[in-house]
Amino acid sequence: MKYKIAVIEEIHKDGLELLENHPDYEYELITDVSETNLINKLPDFDACTLRVSNLDEKILKHCSKLKAISRHGVGFDNVDLNYIKKNNISLLITATANAVAVAEHVISMFLSLSKSISKYDEEVRKGNFKLNADKIQTFELLNKNILIAGFGRIGKKLISRCLAFDTNVYVYDPYVDEKIIKKFGGIKVDKIEDGLKKADYVSLHMPLTNETKNLINYSVLKTMKKNSIIINTARGGIINELELEKALNEGLIFGAALDVFSKEPVEKDNPLLKNKKVILSPHSATFTDECTSRMGIETTKNIIDFFENKIDKSMLVKL
Ligand SMILES: NC(=O)c1ccc[n+]([C@@H]2O[C@H](COP(=O)([O-])OP(=O)(O)OC[C@H]3O[C@@H](n4cnc5c(N)ncnc54)[C@H](O)[C@@H]3O)[C@@H](O)[C@H]2O)c1
């Protein structure tokens, strides 16, 4: 008998091929992720893959055969953790697939903002080729202070890329030992406020929790350097968007870039959409060709490894 896998929302063909070429598995792609359809379909399956749709108790209580949920990604705020813990459903993540793609996205945002790429682009298209050097402000990364807040998989990939630009990297992560940070070339700060005051560039890489919600708010932004830049590729809600908008308008910081938003898709009336001091991307830091292939493969491989009892500990979320 074959294991039946629900592939909830499309994943890269390289991941699907793993299931197609394995004699013990069959899969069905589910693109209608409405609650009604998931309640109707999912009870049939032994495991599922999951992108951004919500799997809450309302749906999961119909899925008595389900043994594992394999997230295409590392965040899992769209899964009802209490329910799956109580009902012995395992949660798997693509722990090694996406950190580099996110780290590169951050570097591209640091550079685009510092070099005012979109402003230059706009001016050239308008025919303003002979700009005065002082009309558009740009900066170098050389010798600047960078704060990485959250030093897990992505923070650790980001630090070497930052150091390659000859910067000083400060790290705030209360759960990581100073020795580890030092080994990676970073300088530990015990309080985020200290790091924020020193930093020319800040990048956030922690989960959204009660502790980190609205962590970056107006009063914090007020303490930062006037020429500083802040990037959020972690989770919307860690930065208070309205307060960020206010801080940008008041010139408290130079710029910001967001890949994640408190409501996704970003709402049409979000004032940041009209603010030119901010660069936005649609939760797409992992959308590189290479990363989508790696994530597709890791998502389905995790299911196979799980049923063969050889799942790597780093891929299994401790509930
Ligand atoms: N934009 C994207 O497409 C994308 C892709 C992957 C991950 N993410 C998000 O990026 C974030 C980091 O991912 P990761 O894979 O590096 O996660 P990780 O679990 O490997 O690392 C998170 C780190 O945050 C630290 N942390 C927890 N609470 C903290 C706090 N209050 N202050 C400072 N540090 C704290 C933890 O100690 C840990 O080291 C997560 O929010 C994840 O959901 C976004």
The ligand as a Tripos MOL2 file, in Angstrom:
@<TRIPOS>MOLECULE
LIG
   44    48     1     0     0
SMALL
NO_CHARGES

@<TRIPOS>ATOM
      1 N1         11.3270   36.1790    4.1780 N.am      1 LIG1
      2 C1         11.3340   34.8760    4.0040 C.2       1 LIG1
      3 O1         10.9970   34.3600    2.9510 O.2       1 LIG1
      4 C2         11.8110   33.9980    5.1360 C.ar      1 LIG1
      5 C3         12.4200   32.7750    4.8240 C.ar      1 LIG1
      6 C4         12.9060   31.9940    5.8730 C.ar      1 LIG1
      7 C5         12.7500   32.4130    7.1860 C.ar      1 LIG1
      8 N2         12.1020   33.5640    7.4430 N.ar      1 LIG1
      9 C6         11.9460   34.0190    8.8320 C.3       1 LIG1
     10 O2         13.2280   34.4560    9.2710 O.3       1 LIG1
     11 C7         13.3530   34.2920   10.6760 C.3       1 LIG1
     12 C8         14.6480   33.5760   11.0180 C.3       1 LIG1
     13 O3         14.6990   32.3230   10.3670 O.3       1 LIG1
     14 P1         15.8480   31.2700   10.7590 P.3       1 LIG1
     15 O4         15.6930   30.1200    9.8110 O.co2     1 LIG1
     16 O5         17.1600   31.9410   10.8740 O.co2     1 LIG1
     17 O6         15.3200   30.8540   12.1900 O.3       1 LIG1
     18 P2         16.1420   30.1490   13.3980 P.3       1 LIG1
     19 O7         15.1150   29.5010   14.2240 O.co2     1 LIG1
     20 O8         17.2730   29.3300   12.8460 O.co2     1 LIG1
     21 O9         16.7850   31.4070   14.1730 O.3       1 LIG1
     22 C9         16.0190   32.3110   14.9050 C.3       1 LIG1
     23 C10        16.9240   32.9050   15.9520 C.3       1 LIG1
     24 O10        16.1770   33.9210   16.6350 O.3       1 LIG1
     25 C11        16.6040   33.8890   18.0010 C.3       1 LIG1
     26 N3         15.6020   34.5590   18.8340 N.ar      1 LIG1
     27 C12        14.4490   34.0900   19.3560 C.ar      1 LIG1
     28 N4         13.8240   35.0410   20.0680 N.ar      1 LIG1
     29 C13        14.6220   36.1340   19.9960 C.ar      1 LIG1
     30 C14        14.5340   37.4370   20.5260 C.ar      1 LIG1
     31 N5         13.5110   37.8110   21.2890 N.pl3     1 LIG1
     32 N6         15.5290   38.3050   20.2680 N.ar      1 LIG1
     33 C15        16.5770   37.9620   19.4870 C.ar      1 LIG1
     34 N7         16.7230   36.7390   18.9590 N.ar      1 LIG1
     35 C16        15.7510   35.8380   19.1990 C.ar      1 LIG1
     36 C17        16.7560   32.4140   18.3220 C.3       1 LIG1
     37 O11        17.6010   32.2290   19.4350 O.3       1 LIG1
     38 C18        17.3840   31.9020   17.0240 C.3       1 LIG1
     39 O12        18.7910   31.8920   17.1040 O.3       1 LIG1
     40 C19        12.0850   33.5710   11.1130 C.3       1 LIG1
     41 O13        11.1410   34.5290   11.5520 O.3       1 LIG1
     42 C20        11.5660   32.9420    9.8390 C.3       1 LIG1
     43 O14        10.1890   32.7180    9.8660 O.3       1 LIG1
     44 C21        11.6380   34.3840    6.4600 C.ar      1 LIG1
@<TRIPOS>BOND
     1     1     2 1
     2     2     3 2
     3     2     4 1
     4     4     5 ar
     5     4    44 ar
     6     5     6 ar
     7     6     7 ar
     8     7     8 ar
     9     8     9 1
    10     8    44 ar
    11     9    10 1
    12     9    42 1
    13    10    11 1
    14    11    12 1
    15    11    40 1
    16    12    13 1
    17    13    14 1
    18    14    15 2
    19    14    16 1
    20    14    17 1
    21    17    18 1
    22    18    19 2
    23    18    20 1
    24    18    21 1
    25    21    22 1
    26    22    23 1
    27    23    24 1
    28    23    38 1
    29    24    25 1
    30    25    26 1
    31    25    36 1
    32    26    27 ar
    33    26    35 ar
    34    27    28 ar
    35    28    29 ar
    36    29    30 ar
    37    29    35 ar
    38    30    31 1
    39    30    32 ar
    40    32    33 ar
    41    33    34 ar
    42    34    35 ar
    43    36    37 1
    44    36    38 1
    45    38    39 1
    46    40    41 1
    47    40    42 1
    48    42    43 1
@<TRIPOS>SUBSTRUCTURE
     1 LIG1         1 GROUP 0 **** ****
